[in-house]
């Protein structure tokens, strides 16, 4: 399995995270502040320059008020 952030699967993950953030009405800056990270962290995750692990994924989704399990299900269905 390739670990690139540019695979179809990882592109789907990034798109779903970005859409969830937009739907929550949260800016990259607001999300970064909630995570205690610089805005560039969020930009790099969403832009494919940085991978996130499962713990970071959970924190990302919770910080926008989402349900990590529901978002994970969306990602899982998108990459079938």
N, C-alpha and C positions, 0 to 999 in steps of 0.2 A: 504494500500500500504506500502510495506516495504521500509525503507530508507537506506538499506545496499548498499555499493558500489560494492558488489559482485553479484548483480542480473545480469541476461542476458542483460537487458536493459542498465544498467550502464556500463557493460563490453563493449557493442557496442559503447557507447558514448566515452569511453576511447580509444578504438581502432581507432575510426574515428578521434579523436583529435590528437592522436599520428601519424597516417598516414598523416594527413593534415600538421602537423609540419615537418615530414620527407620530404614530397613532396615539401614543401616550402624551403627545404634545411637549416632549422633553428635548431640549437642545443638547448638542454634544457637550457644551460647557456645563450645563446643569447636571448631566449624567456624570461627567468627570468629577464634579464637586461632590456628588453623592457617593461616588466610589473612592474619593480621596486620591484621585489620579489627575494628571494634567490632561487638558483637552486633547492633546496630541495622541494620547493613549486610545481614546475613543475613535478618533479619526483613523488611526493606524489599524485598529481592529476592523472597522467598517470598510476601510479601503484595501484590505488584504495585505497590508505590510506587516501585520503582527497576528500570530495565532493566539487563541485563548484556550485554556484548559477548561475542564468541566466545572471546577470551582469558580473560575472567573465568569463562565457562562451563567451560572446560577446568580452570582452577584450582579452581573450586568442586567439580567432580566428582572430580578427583584428590585433593583434601583429605579426601574421605570414603572414599577407597580404591577409587573406581570407575574404569571405563574410559570416557573421554569419547566414544569412537566408538560404544560400545554404547548409552550414554545418548542420544546424538544420534540413533541409529537409532530408539530408542523414541519420541523426540519426533517424528521425521519420520513414523513410522507413525501416531502419534496425530493428526496434523494433515492426513492425506490426505483 
